[in-house]
């Protein structure tokens, strides 16, 4: 899953990669949490647009948000079929700019250890997202969004079994094209990221507190001691376990779970 992430790149860098027309000015965010406004990029007939949406999707048919769960993530394998996400997969796909995300894995005792998962060079990535505009009984509109997830790749699997779905720059146009690209076709873009993309770095428990939003949250700390007989979590890609017939494959394990 993806319950916290960061967007720390300068606004001009985000605009250059995603190609929207607006020139928004926003501060770096190191600990973005559910229900907060998040940056999303949409594709319209007149081009791409930047807007802010509440993180936590609300389908248009919800009567009372208080009685509806907070949908910060959607499973990529079933989003095109689930009534909650089906319409958004067909008509309201979006991109969520990010520099990386946090995930919680095994720690000391019962306490989970947070990991900062980001490209080594700090470059931007695009999470696959879905949007819905919710209208309350008073007529007020609220843009809401969720982040799609896939099974984790081999590098991140020891930490958690899910990860955000990443859309590659060459697929931005197709993902946002809800007229020419069907939900079923778009679903094929949702696969585990390359094993080399994200490096998991153990970080301070300070990230657990939403009010903490500072650069120090990305700094490496000593990793938790593994339980006896359990291999430590490292940034190295685990060796592939397979029979001889798997030798020579060039997919890097990216499609193993499909």
C-alpha positions as CSV (number, residue, x, y, z in Angstrom):
1,X,0.0,0.0,0.0
2,X,1.0,3.6,0.0
3,X,-0.1,5.6,3.1
4,X,2.6,8.4,3.1
5,X,4.7,9.9,0.4
6,X,6.8,13.0,-0.5
7,X,6.8,15.6,-3.2
8,X,9.9,17.8,-2.7
9,X,10.9,18.7,-6.2
10,X,10.7,22.4,-7.2
11,X,7.4,23.3,-8.9
12,X,9.2,24.1,-12.2
13,X,10.7,20.6,-12.3
14,X,7.3,19.0,-11.7
15,X,5.8,21.1,-14.5
16,X,8.6,20.3,-16.9
17,X,8.1,16.5,-16.4
18,X,4.3,16.4,-16.4
19,X,3.7,19.1,-19.0
20,X,0.7,20.9,-17.6
21,X,-0.1,24.6,-18.4
22,X,-0.6,26.0,-15.0
23,X,2.3,27.5,-12.9
24,X,1.4,26.6,-9.4
25,X,3.8,27.4,-6.5
26,X,3.9,24.8,-3.7
27,X,6.3,24.1,-0.9
28,X,8.2,20.8,-0.6
29,X,6.3,18.2,1.4
30,X,8.2,15.4,3.2
31,X,5.3,13.6,4.9
32,X,2.1,13.8,2.8
33,X,-0.7,11.9,4.6
34,X,-4.3,10.8,3.8
35,X,-7.0,13.5,3.8
36,X,-4.5,16.2,2.9
37,X,-4.5,18.0,-0.4
38,X,-2.3,16.3,-3.0
39,X,-1.0,17.4,-6.4
40,X,-2.6,15.5,-9.3
41,X,-2.2,15.9,-13.1
42,X,-5.2,15.3,-15.4
43,X,-5.5,15.0,-19.1
44,X,-8.3,17.0,-20.8
45,X,-9.1,17.9,-24.4
46,X,-7.2,21.1,-24.1
47,X,-4.1,19.5,-22.5
48,X,-2.8,18.5,-19.1
49,X,-3.8,20.3,-16.0
50,X,-2.5,20.6,-12.4
51,X,-5.0,20.6,-9.5
52,X,-5.2,19.7,-5.8
53,X,-7.4,16.9,-4.6
54,X,-8.1,15.4,-1.2
55,X,-6.2,12.2,-0.7
56,X,-9.0,9.7,-0.1
57,X,-11.4,9.0,-3.0
58,X,-15.1,9.5,-2.6
59,X,-17.3,8.1,-5.4
60,X,-20.1,10.4,-6.6
61,X,-22.8,8.0,-5.3
62,X,-21.7,8.2,-1.6
63,X,-24.5,9.6,0.5
64,X,-22.6,10.4,3.7
65,X,-18.8,10.5,3.7
66,X,-18.7,9.8,7.4
67,X,-20.1,6.3,6.8
68,X,-17.7,5.6,3.9
69,X,-14.1,4.3,4.3
70,X,-11.1,6.4,3.5
71,X,-9.9,5.1,0.1
72,X,-6.3,6.2,-0.2
73,X,-5.3,3.2,-2.3
74,X,-7.0,1.0,-4.9
75,X,-5.8,-2.4,-6.0
76,X,-4.7,-2.3,-9.7
77,X,-5.8,-5.9,-10.3
78,X,-9.5,-5.2,-9.6
79,X,-10.0,-1.4,-10.1
80,X,-11.5,-1.8,-13.5
81,X,-14.2,-4.1,-12.1
82,X,-14.9,-2.8,-8.6
83,X,-18.0,-0.5,-8.5
84,X,-16.1,1.9,-6.3
85,X,-13.4,2.5,-8.8
86,X,-14.8,1.3,-12.2
87,X,-16.1,4.7,-13.4
88,X,-12.8,6.5,-12.4
89,X,-10.7,3.9,-14.3
90,X,-12.8,4.5,-17.4
91,X,-13.1,8.3,-17.3
92,X,-10.9,9.9,-14.6
93,X,-7.4,8.6,-14.5
94,X,-4.7,10.9,-13.2
95,X,-1.0,11.1,-12.3
96,X,0.3,11.8,-8.8
97,X,3.8,13.4,-8.9
98,X,6.1,12.1,-6.1
99,X,9.8,11.8,-5.1
100,X,9.2,8.6,-3.2
101,X,7.0,6.9,-0.6
102,X,7.2,5.4,2.9
103,X,6.5,1.8,3.8
104,X,6.5,0.1,7.1
105,X,8.3,-3.3,7.5
106,X,9.5,-5.6,10.2
107,X,11.1,-3.8,13.1
108,X,12.3,-4.4,16.7
109,X,9.7,-6.4,18.6
110,X,6.1,-5.4,17.6
111,X,7.1,-1.9,16.4
112,X,7.1,-1.4,12.6
113,X,10.2,0.1,11.0
114,X,9.5,2.9,8.4
115,X,11.5,2.9,5.2
116,X,11.9,5.7,2.7
117,X,11.6,4.2,-0.8
118,X,12.9,6.5,-3.5
119,X,15.1,6.6,-6.6
120,X,18.8,6.9,-5.7
121,X,19.2,10.1,-7.7
122,X,16.1,11.7,-6.2
123,X,14.3,12.0,-9.6
124,X,10.5,12.4,-9.8
125,X,8.2,9.5,-10.4
126,X,4.5,9.4,-11.3
127,X,2.1,7.2,-9.3
128,X,-1.0,6.0,-11.1
129,X,-4.1,7.7,-9.6
130,X,-7.9,7.9,-10.0
131,X,-10.1,10.9,-9.3
132,X,-13.7,11.6,-8.4
133,X,-15.5,14.9,-7.8
134,X,-17.8,14.5,-4.9
135,X,-20.8,16.8,-4.5
136,X,-22.3,17.1,-1.0
137,X,-26.0,17.7,-0.3
138,X,-25.4,21.5,-0.2
139,X,-23.9,21.5,-3.7
140,X,-20.3,22.0,-2.7
141,X,-17.8,20.1,-4.9
142,X,-14.7,18.3,-3.6
143,X,-12.0,16.8,-5.9
144,X,-10.8,13.5,-4.4
145,X,-8.1,11.0,-5.4
146,X,-6.6,7.6,-4.7
147,X,-3.3,5.9,-5.6
148,X,-3.3,2.6,-7.3
149,X,-1.1,-0.2,-6.0
150,X,0.5,-3.3,-7.4
151,X,2.2,-6.4,-5.9
152,X,5.6,-5.3,-4.6
153,X,8.7,-6.0,-6.7
154,X,11.5,-8.3,-5.4
155,X,13.4,-5.5,-3.8
156,X,10.5,-4.2,-1.7
157,X,8.7,-7.5,-1.0
158,X,10.6,-8.1,2.2
159,X,9.1,-4.9,3.6
160,X,5.6,-5.0,2.3
161,X,3.6,-7.0,-0.3
162,X,2.2,-3.9,-2.1
163,X,3.7,-0.8,-3.7
164,X,2.4,2.2,-5.6
165,X,1.9,1.7,-9.3
166,X,4.4,3.8,-11.3
167,X,3.5,5.2,-14.7
168,X,6.6,5.7,-17.0
169,X,6.9,9.1,-18.8
170,X,6.5,7.4,-22.1
171,X,3.1,6.1,-20.9
172,X,1.8,9.4,-19.5
173,X,-0.3,10.3,-22.6
174,X,-1.9,6.8,-22.8
175,X,-2.7,6.6,-19.1
176,X,-4.4,10.0,-19.2
177,X,-6.2,9.3,-22.5
178,X,-9.5,8.0,-21.2
179,X,-11.2,8.4,-24.6
180,X,-8.8,6.4,-26.7
181,X,-7.5,4.0,-24.1
182,X,-9.9,1.7,-22.3
183,X,-9.7,0.8,-18.6
184,X,-8.7,-2.7,-19.6
185,X,-5.8,-1.4,-21.8
186,X,-4.8,1.0,-19.0
187,X,-4.7,-1.8,-16.5
188,X,-1.9,-3.4,-18.5
189,X,0.3,-0.4,-17.5
190,X,-0.1,-1.2,-13.8
191,X,2.7,-3.6,-13.0
192,X,5.4,-3.7,-10.3
193,X,8.2,-1.1,-10.9
194,X,11.6,-2.3,-12.0
195,X,13.6,-3.8,-9.1
196,X,16.2,-1.1,-9.5
197,X,14.0,1.9,-9.3
198,X,13.4,2.3,-5.6
199,X,16.0,2.0,-2.8
200,X,14.5,1.2,0.6
201,X,16.2,3.3,3.3
202,X,15.4,2.8,7.0
203,X,14.4,6.1,8.5
204,X,13.4,7.6,11.9
205,X,10.1,6.8,13.6
206,X,9.4,10.5,13.5
207,X,7.6,9.9,10.2
208,X,4.9,8.2,12.2
209,X,3.7,11.6,13.4
210,X,1.9,13.5,10.6
211,X,2.9,16.9,12.0
212,X,6.6,16.1,11.3
213,X,7.3,17.4,7.8
214,X,10.9,18.1,7.3
215,X,13.9,16.9,5.3
216,X,15.4,14.9,8.1
217,X,12.6,12.3,7.6
218,X,14.6,11.0,4.6
219,X,17.8,10.5,6.5
220,X,19.1,7.0,7.0
221,X,19.1,5.5,10.5
222,X,20.5,2.2,11.7
223,X,18.3,-0.7,10.4
224,X,16.5,-2.8,12.9
225,X,18.2,-6.0,14.0
226,X,16.6,-9.0,12.3
227,X,15.0,-11.7,14.2
228,X,17.1,-14.9,14.6
229,X,17.0,-16.9,11.4
230,X,15.5,-14.0,9.3
231,X,17.6,-12.4,6.6
232,X,18.1,-8.6,7.0
233,X,16.3,-6.2,4.7
234,X,18.8,-4.5,2.4
235,X,18.8,-2.3,-0.7
236,X,20.1,-5.2,-2.8
237,X,17.8,-7.1,-5.1
238,X,17.3,-10.6,-3.8
239,X,18.7,-13.2,-6.0
240,X,16.2,-14.9,-8.3
241,X,15.1,-18.3,-7.3
242,X,14.1,-20.4,-10.3
243,X,14.9,-23.4,-12.4
244,X,17.2,-23.5,-15.4
245,X,14.3,-22.7,-17.7
246,X,14.2,-19.2,-16.2
247,X,17.7,-18.3,-17.2
248,X,18.1,-15.7,-19.9
249,X,14.8,-13.9,-19.2
250,X,15.2,-10.1,-19.4
251,X,12.2,-8.9,-17.5
252,X,14.1,-8.5,-14.2
253,X,11.3,-10.2,-12.3
254,X,9.0,-7.3,-13.1
255,X,6.2,-9.6,-14.4
256,X,6.7,-12.5,-12.1
257,X,3.4,-11.9,-10.2
258,X,1.1,-11.6,-13.2
